[in-house]
Amino acid sequence: MRQYGPHADRSPRHAPSPGPVRAPDGATAAVPDLPSWDLADLYPGQDSPQIEADLTRTEADSRAFAAAYAGRLGQLSGRALAASLEEFQRIDEVLGRLMSYAQLRFAGDSSDPEIGRFYQSMSERVTTISSHLLFFTLELNRLDEAVLDQKLADPAAAAWRPWLRDLRVFRPHQLSDELEKLLHEKEVTGRAAWSRLFDETIAGMRIPLGDSQLTVSDALNKLSDPDRAARQAAGEAIGAAFGANIRLFALTTNTLAKDKAIIDEWRHYPRPGSYRNRSNMVEDEVVDALVSAVVSAYPRLSHRYYALKAKWLGLPRLQHWDRNAPLPGDDDRIIPWSEARSRVLGAYGAFSPELAEIGARFFDRPWIDAGLRPGKASGAFAHPTVPSAHPYILMNYHGRTRDVMTLAHELGHGVHQVLAAGQGYLMSGTPLTLAETASVFGEMLTFRALLDAETDPARRRIMLAGKVEDMLNTVVRQTAFYRFETLLHDERRQGELVPERIGELWMQVQTESLGPVFDFTPEYRAFWAYIPHFVHSPFYVYAYAFGDCLVNALYAVFQDGHRGFQAKYLDMLRAGGTKRHKELLAPFGLDASEPAFWTRGLDIIAGFIDELEAGA
């Protein structure tokens, strides 16, 4: 459950995070035969004696570990240091298993008070136990480079070099042991508690629409309804519901932003996004180059596409509830789960039989939860849990084409996590910027397979437009989210922001990113409040744009017939967190630090829009 750095979010290392906030998929009709996961591979149930046994054992083990190693790391031989790292990983993986189970239970139904109590209790106990291990990373970071290099000369210790390299990125930002322990233990009553409040509030909200009381997820799905009046009613109802709760969401956002500012100042981070960039093992300047490239491309990407869409819809102007409207002629039939499975695995298998074989495990075994039910987390994620178990996928399958793309996305994560598990618990996790590679690549494989099989020009145009919208949601929309967070956190350092001001910042980034064809009605000012990333993982969202552009460039190399691409690609996924982006991309002749890299990725999207314009 440990993060690499002293300013880790202090949430479990493999906590599930929702995927990019996409257009929901319009359908509310139930799709039959949807799978549910079985968490018994982690624990038989939340009352299982095995949970208490693991808590008791890790409590004793962590105390013994501290007694054996605290204050002694500098005196250890290289081989003894390697042994300490093995033991640290072993204990930490048990804690990771415990928290993975609690998180997945809570994601499955956050409206059940017993599950909420269990989740909070587990968070508190695991935090208490892990506090005995906190000394280890702090003391490792205090070792002089020469002393550490001497230990790493031993082959047993050298195997841990990638993890130690990433740990020491945070060395300049480390506080005293006492402060680190205080921040670690207070997390359960600080940011984690506010995150839980947000989740439970969203899960408990009901949106009145006609004669129905819809969950937030179901109401958001209505924004893709073919009937414009239905979309408008949903947009207004969602805005009203979040507007009625806006003071709570604003208080949550202000509190978390202030909490972050305090910690950032103590740790001497130069700006609010710097911690996230360091944890992603990417330089501030690389992120700046990405954001600058995307913002500069707004006119040739989103502005141009949505102007086309307005013409296709026969509208002089678009409202926010038109952004995800289906195109005329798009019947977008309900796709059965079995067909979604065959489409995705077929696309994976055409690229790599090994990729498809691993993906099939998720369907053959109860590793996916795709059903629709109240209290379940909205969106989608793939949770790697621990290498001694396997990942789980959560999604809400409505049976639309975009749901198939979401399945392809999350299955990419799952396959990546299975392949990287061989690196062990501490080194299997990848930075967020690279974690999106396999997921977006899986989407691209699936989309290309579907597009190549389609012979009807009208249907091809609809499919291509749908892919462009997904890419705009991933690149343009997530970059706009990142700019919103940046503006909000910068301004919060001067004092609390009233809800109206937060709404103004939201409207500013939406207007600049979506373009002049849009009008925005007042209720849209509250739509920032439903984005979970702002609460759970500040400055996470640019990783989606990073991953999409990276995959676009990578896929272009694949299309060009790069020799041995599939084998190199699988090796990249197996590397887990042992390599940085420069090392991983070098075999493909790519370098994310070069400005042209981002332009190449954005050109793929622009090329799709060119094709749509030509067809129009």
ZAKENU-144554 format. One record per residue (C-alpha): y, z, x. Coordinates in steps of 0.1 Angstrom, whole numbers, plus 5000, padded with zeros to 4 digits. Layout:
YZX;...
END
This chain:
500050005000;502350015030;505149775037;505749665072;509149815078;510850155074;513049995048;510149865028;510549854991;508050134992;506249984963;502649894971;502449614995;500449404971;502349484939;502249204915;505349004911;506048764883;506248404892;509448204889;511148244855;510147914840;510647754806;508247924783;506047684765;506947674729;503647734712;502848054695;499547954679;496648134695;494347934718;490748034714;488348144741;490848274765;489448494793;490248864799;489849024833;487349294841;488849544866;485549714872;485349554906;488149794915;487150094894;484950134862;487850294843;490950504847;488850824840;486250724866;485151004889;485350754917;489150754915;489451124920;486851104948;488850834966;492051034961;490451354975;488851175004;492050985015;494051305012;491651465037;491451155059;495251105061;495751465071;493051435098;494651105109;498051275113;496451575132;494651335156;497551095164;500951235155;503051255186;500351105208;500550725204;502450685237;499550845255;496750635240;494950365259;494950015245;491450065231;492350395216;495450245200;493249975185;490950245171;493950425155;495050095139;491550035125;491450385109;495050345096;494050015079;490850175065;492750455048;495550235037;493249995020;491750264998;495250354987;495849984981;492749964959;493950274939;497350134933;496149784926;494049914898;496850124883;499349834885;496949594868;496149844841;499849884835;500449504835;497749454810;499349694785;502649874795;503149994759;500150234760;501550574769;498250694784;498250384807;501850454816;501050824824;498050714845;500250464864;502950714871;500450984881;498750744905;502050644920;502951004926;499651104942;499350794964;502950844976;502151204985;498951105003;500650815022;503451045034;500951195059;500550835073;504350765075;504650895110;502350615123;504650315119;507750515128;506150635161;504850285169;508350155166;509750415190;507450295218;509250115245;508449745248;506949785283;504650065271;503449875241;502949555262;500749755286;498549875257;498349525242;496849395275;493549535261;491849265240;491049515212;494749605208;495949255213;494249155180;496949365163;499849195180;501048995149;501249305127;503049505155;505449205160;506449215123;506649595122;509149595151;511449355133;512649675115;512949885146;516749865147;516949985111;514650285113;515950635104;514750975116;511251085105;512651345081;514851085063;512050835062;509751095046;512451195021;513050835010;509350765008;508651064986;511651024964;510750664956;508650764925;511750934909;514150664921;513750284921;510150294909;511150504879;513950264870;511549974873;509150144850;511950204825;512849834826;509149724821;508549964792;511849864775;511049494777;507449554764;508749764735;511449524724;510949314693;513149014685;513748964648;513348594640;512948494604;510348714588;508748794622;509249054649;508448874681;507749014716;510248904742;507648654756;507048494722;510748474714;511448304748;508648054740;510647944709;513347804733;510947514738;510447444701;510847074691;513147184662;516647234675;517447474647;514547694657;515647694693;519147794683;517948074661;515748204690;518548174715;520948364693;518348634684;517348684720;520948714731;521648964703;518649174711;519549194748;523149244739;522249544719;520549694749;522949564775;524349904785;520850024794;520149704815;523649724831;523050084840;519650004855;521149714875;524149914887;522050214897;519550004917;522249804934;524150114944;520850274956;520249964977;523749964991;523450325002;520150265020;521349935035;524450115050;522350385065;520050125080;522849905092;521749585074;524649335077;524449225040;522449295009;519949015014;519149095050;516249335044;514549075023;515048805049;513549025076;510549115055;510148745049;510248695087;513048435082;516548435097;519648485076;520848155089;517747965076;518248115041;521948025042;521047665052;518547645022;521047784997;523847565010;521647255008;520547324972;524047414960;525447094976;522646904958;523447034923;525346714913;522546474923;519746704909;520446924879;523746774868;522346424868;519046514852;520546714823;523046444816;520046214812;518346464790;521346494767;521246114762;517446124755;518046394729;520946204714;523446494720;526946464734;526646824748;523847064755;523647434746;521547674766;518747654740;518447284747;517647324784;513947344778;513747124747;510746884747;511746524750;511546284720;507946144718;506446444736;503646564713;502546814740;499346884722;497547214725;495247194756;492047404753;491347644781;488247454792;490247144796;492947324816;490147454839;488747104844;492146954851;493147204877;489747224895;489446854894;492846814912;491947084937;488546924943;489946574949;491946724977;489446974991;485947064978;486347404995;489547474976;487947384943;484847604951;487047904957;489147834926;486047804904;485148174912;488148284892;486848114861;483148194866;483948554871;486248774850;489248744874;491748594850;493548744820;495148464800;495248604764;498348684744;498849034732;501549294726;502349514756;501049274782;503349174810;505248844804;505148564829;502348524854;501148654888;498248664912;497549004926;495549004958;494449364955;492449434987;490249225010;487249435001;487649324965;489249004953;492448884936;493248884899;495348644879;497548734849;499148474827;500048414790;498348084780;499947914751;498047584756;500947364767;501147134798;503447374815;500747644810;498347424829;500947394857;501247774857;497447804860;497547564889;500347764905;498648104902;495247974912;496947844944;498048204951;494548334943;492848084966;495348154994;494648524990;490948474992;491248265024;493648505040;491548815033;489648755065;492648885084;492149235070;494349445047;497349475070;497549115081;496348925051;499648935032;502148655038;505948675037;507248565003;508648235017;505148135028;503348304999;504648024976;503147744997;499647724982;500847794947;503447514946;501047284965;498447344939;500947254912;501746934930;498146834933;497546894896;500646704886;499946404908;496346384895;497646394859;500346144866;498145894884;495645904855;498345824829;498745454821;501245474792;504745424805;506345644779;503945924785;504445894823;508145934818;507646244798;505346384824;507746304852;510646464833;508546774828;507846794865;511446744873;512347034849;509747254866;511147174900;514747234889;513647564874;512047654908;514747524931;518047504913;517547794889;516148034914;518947954938;521448024911;519648354905;519948434942;523648354941;524048574910;522348864929;524548804959;527748814939;526649114920;525549324950;528649234970;530949334941;528949644933;529949784967;533449814954;532350004923;530349994891;530349664872;530749684834;528349464814;531049214806;531649154843;527949114850;527948854822;530848674838;529048644871;525948514853;528048254834;529648144867;526448064884;524847904853;527847674848;527947564884;524147504886;523447334853;526547114852;529346984830;527046864802;526347224791;528347444767;527447814766;527748024735;528748394740;525248544735;524048364767;526048614787;523248874782;520448644794;520548784829;519049104816;515448974810;514948854846;512449104861;513049004898;516549154898;514949494891;511549474909;512349274940;516049204948;516648874966;513048764961;513948454941;515048224969;511448234981;510547994953;513147744963;512047784999;508447734989;509147434967;511147244993;508647335020;505847194998;507746884990;508146815027;504546915034;503246695006;505246395020;503346445052;500046445033;501046125015;501845955048;498246005057;498646275084;495446295103;493246605095;495746735070;493246915047;491747105076;495147205090;496247305055;493247545050;493747685085;497447755075;496247955045;493648145064;496248255089;497648505063;500548695078;499548635115;501948345120;505548275113;506847965095;507647775128;504047825140;502447735107;504547415102;504347285137;500947115133;502446905106;505546815126;507947015104;510547275113;512347475086;515247565109;516347205110;518947115082;517146785076;514046975065;515647095033;517246765026;513746605029;512446845003;515346794979;515046414983;511646434966;513246574934;516146324936;513546044939;511846154907;515246154890;515945804904;512745684888;513645844855;517145674856;515545344864;513145374835;516045474811;
END
